[in-house]
Amino acid sequence: MARDPANRPERAPTPPAEALERSPRDDPFAAALRGFGPPGILAIALILGGNLLFLPLSALLVLAWAWRSGTPWSEIGYARPRSWIVTVATGIVFGCAFKVAMKALVMPLLGANPINWAYHYLAGNRAAIPGFLYAVIVGAGFGEETVFRGFLFERLGKLLGGRAWANVTIVALVAIWFGLAHYSTQGLTGTEQATIVGLVFGSIRVATGRIWMLMIAHAAFDLTAYAMIYWNLETRVAHLVFH
């Protein structure tokens, strides 16, 4: 006996394509976090002040902001690289070479003292190794790159747009900001060096859209600087070119 089609259970209506594509986080609050109204400005202030409590709270807050606001990871520079091996190797080589070039060529031309007195207490100081390694790898490599070349580039990019003049402005502004962030601990010499590093790293960020290599390079840069200090090689490296 044939079943009556009228007795068949009705199928649930298929939701429109727009609903399927909509992110569950794409709500008014997420949109407000992506904007520059009170919620967005408050989020920026909390993120920038996070490191006053501990490292790397600011970077962790960036990740929380990106998740809750529905911001694609690629927009804060977390786009997946074509090759992790190449990215890591490039970052290590570039970071080490860049530091040597800064110490032997650039900083002597700026009249910098060969000795970094702000961190000279690390020379031969085994007790300070764990804490400094944490600060370099987690605080600087992950933390500073996520905030400066990740979050700030995304925020300023949204604010100024993506044209060439905007990219140049963003690179310059973030580099100056990055340099000034080092003034309280490293003085004028540290500010000059960090600003130059910021200009170079920022240009790479614009060119590649990624910060993974920059994270590795930043850690390698600081570890190279640490090795020079720990083994008392600063003066020798600083005089490699200019005696």
Summary of the structure (lengths in Angstrom):
residues: 243
radius of gyration: 23.5
end to end distance: 103.1
largest distance: 103.1
contacts: 714
relative contact order: 0.14
helix: 74%
strand: 0%
